Amino acid sequence: MNSAAAVQNALTPSVPTEVADAARTYVDNVFDLTVAANNEKIGVDDLNKQNDATNSAIDTLQKVCGLPR
């Protein structure tokens, strides 16, 4: 969650739109995963799906930033 907060805090108007969109998607997914993980009514399969979505968001953010995987 700290990494998501750091990414969110780094978003300024000078960040290119493509990067900002990918960053916001990453932040949203991390927060959604954190909330889901703290809900005892959420099953493991749903958590795995949310984790996969978060991993995909990380991959997209790395790609638009030109970072190696």
Secondary structure as GFF3:
##gff-version 3
##sequence-region A 1 69
A	DSSP	alpha_helix	2	10	.	.	.	ID=ss1
A	DSSP	alpha_helix	17	37	.	.	.	ID=ss2
A	DSSP	alpha_helix	44	65	.	.	.	ID=ss3
###
